[in-house]
């Protein structure tokens, strides 16, 4: 397939990929609104942050307590941290929490929920259907997160496009895979990448 044909496919794909995926990418978490009272640091909009990422404030507070190594208390919509911490430190820990317990490890969507299967806690994505043990979240931050043209990857086709093409979400990219069918797991070669989307060719079926 010629290079200009890949460009044409990408331009078509930009108009037909899910609008929900685009809106999820624009999720804006409120900046921590902090004040200090004596030796304590108070996050005044803690509940707003919890509401935005759809997580139990108690779960977030336990995470922060462990990370800071100090007691924390939920008071109404506020979080009280029993020592002085900086805005940068709080922002960093909240981002770490979101990486570990909110964003899908496959497609990056924040539309996830906790599931418990046996003794294993899973992060289940409503957008792409991926499920991963939460204990692997920290490791996932250090894995390769970008696609590269000319490299091969194994992906699961999760949707059928309006023109019959297969579609998949992988490492935050929307893949456009002509010739692939929904439900197939295929090895693909990335031919062209543009603005969060990629055209891929099937090289093998698992």
C-alpha positions in Angstrom: 0.0 0.0 0.0 1.4 3.4 -1.0 2.3 6.1 1.5 -0.4 8.4 0.3 -3.0 5.7 0.8 -2.0 5.4 4.5 -2.4 9.2 4.8 -5.9 8.9 3.3 -6.8 6.1 5.7 -5.6 8.1 8.7 -7.6 11.1 7.6 -10.7 8.9 7.3 -10.0 7.4 10.7 -9.8 10.7 12.4 -13.5 11.3 11.7 -14.8 7.9 12.7 -13.0 6.9 15.8 -15.1 7.1 19.0 -15.9 10.6 20.3 -15.9 9.1 23.8 -12.2 8.3 23.4 -11.4 11.9 22.5 -13.4 13.3 25.4 -11.7 11.0 27.9 -8.3 12.2 26.8 -9.5 15.7 27.8 -10.3 14.7 31.4 -9.0 17.5 33.6 -8.3 16.8 37.2 -8.7 19.8 39.5 -5.4 21.2 40.9 -5.0 20.6 44.6 -6.2 23.6 46.5 -4.0 23.6 49.6 -3.7 25.7 52.7 -1.6 25.3 55.9 -2.8 25.4 59.4 0.0 25.0 61.9 1.9 21.9 61.1 -0.9 20.5 58.9 -1.6 20.7 55.2 -5.2 20.8 54.1 -6.4 19.9 50.6 -9.6 21.9 50.4 -11.0 20.4 47.2 -10.1 16.7 48.0 -13.7 15.5 47.4 -13.8 17.3 44.1 -10.7 15.4 43.0 -12.2 12.1 44.2 -15.4 12.8 42.4 -13.6 13.6 39.1 -11.7 10.4 39.0 -14.6 8.4 40.4 -12.8 6.8 43.3 -13.6 6.4 47.0 -12.0 9.2 49.0 -11.0 6.7 51.7 -9.1 4.6 49.1 -7.2 7.7 48.0 -6.5 8.8 51.5 -5.0 5.4 52.5 -2.8 5.6 49.4 -1.6 9.1 50.4 -1.1 8.1 54.0 1.2 5.2 52.9 3.1 7.3 50.4 3.7 10.2 52.8 4.2 8.0 55.8 2.1 10.2 58.0 -1.5 10.2 59.3 -4.3 11.8 57.2 -7.9 12.6 58.0 -10.9 13.2 55.8 -13.0 16.2 57.2 -16.0 16.9 55.0 -14.8 17.7 51.6 -11.2 18.3 52.8 -8.2 16.1 53.4 -6.0 17.0 56.4 -2.4 15.8 56.2 -0.6 15.9 59.5 2.6 17.6 58.4 3.7 20.2 55.9 3.8 19.0 52.3 4.2 21.1 49.2 1.7 21.5 46.3 4.2 19.7 44.1 4.4 16.7 46.4 0.6 16.4 46.6 0.2 16.8 42.8 2.9 14.2 42.2 1.2 11.6 44.5 -2.2 12.2 43.0 -0.8 11.7 39.5 0.9 8.5 40.8 -2.5 7.3 42.2 -4.2 8.0 38.9 -1.5 6.1 37.0 -1.8 3.1 39.3 -5.6 3.0 40.1 -7.5 5.0 37.5 -6.1 5.1 34.0 -6.3 1.9 31.9 -2.9 0.3 31.3 -3.8 -0.4 27.7 -5.7 2.5 26.2 -5.2 5.2 28.9 -8.9 5.7 29.5 -10.0 6.9 33.0 -13.3 5.0 32.5 -12.3 2.1 34.8 -13.5 0.3 37.9 -12.2 -2.1 40.4 -13.1 -5.8 40.2 -12.2 -8.6 42.5 -11.7 -12.1 41.0 -10.8 -14.6 43.6 -8.0 -13.0 45.6 -6.9 -10.7 42.7 -7.9 -7.1 42.5 -8.3 -6.0 38.9 -8.5 -2.7 37.1 -11.3 -3.2 34.5 -11.6 -0.7 31.6 -15.1 0.1 30.3 -13.7 1.6 27.1 -11.5 -1.2 25.7 -12.4 -4.1 28.0 -8.9 -4.7 29.2 -8.4 -6.1 32.7 -5.1 -6.1 34.6 -4.1 -6.9 38.2 -3.8 -3.6 40.1 -0.5 -4.8 41.7 1.1 -4.4 38.2 0.3 -0.7 38.0 3.6 0.6 39.2 5.5 -1.6 36.7 3.3 -0.4 33.9 4.5 3.2 34.3 8.0 2.1 33.2 6.9 0.0 30.2 7.2 1.4 26.7 4.1 3.5 26.1 4.8 4.8 22.5 4.2 3.1 19.2 6.9 3.2 16.5 6.5 3.0 12.7 8.0 -0.1 11.3 7.6 -2.2 14.5 5.3 -5.1 15.2 2.9 -5.5 18.1 0.3 -8.0 19.1 -3.2 -6.4 19.6 -6.8 -7.5 20.1 -9.3 -6.2 17.7 -12.2 -4.9 19.7 -14.4 -3.1 17.1 -15.5 -3.2 13.5 -15.4 0.0 11.7 -18.0 1.4 9.3 -15.9 0.3 6.3 -15.3 -3.2 7.7 -11.8 -2.4 9.1 -10.8 -3.8 12.5 -10.1 -1.3 15.3 -8.2 -1.6 18.5 -6.9 0.6 21.3 -3.2 0.0 22.2 -0.9 2.0 24.4 -3.2 5.0 24.1 -3.4 4.9 20.3 -6.4 4.1 18.1 -5.4 1.5 15.6 -7.0 1.2 12.2 -6.4 -2.4 10.9 -7.8 -3.2 7.4 -8.5 -6.9 7.0 -8.8 -7.7 10.7 -12.0 -8.9 12.4 -13.5 -8.1 15.7 -12.4 -10.6 18.4 -9.2 -11.6 16.6 -5.8 -11.3 18.2 -3.3 -10.3 15.5 0.3 -9.3 15.1 0.4 -6.0 13.2 3.1 -3.9 11.6 2.7 -0.2 12.2 2.8 1.6 8.9 1.8 5.2 9.7 1.2 7.2 12.9 -0.6 10.5 13.1 -2.1 12.4 16.0 -2.8 9.5 18.3 -4.0 7.2 15.6 -2.1 4.6 13.5 -2.6 2.5 10.4 -1.4 -1.1 10.8 -1.1 -4.1 8.5 -1.8 -7.7 9.7 1.3 -9.8 9.5 0.1 -12.8 11.5 -2.9 -14.1 13.4 -2.4 -15.6 16.9 
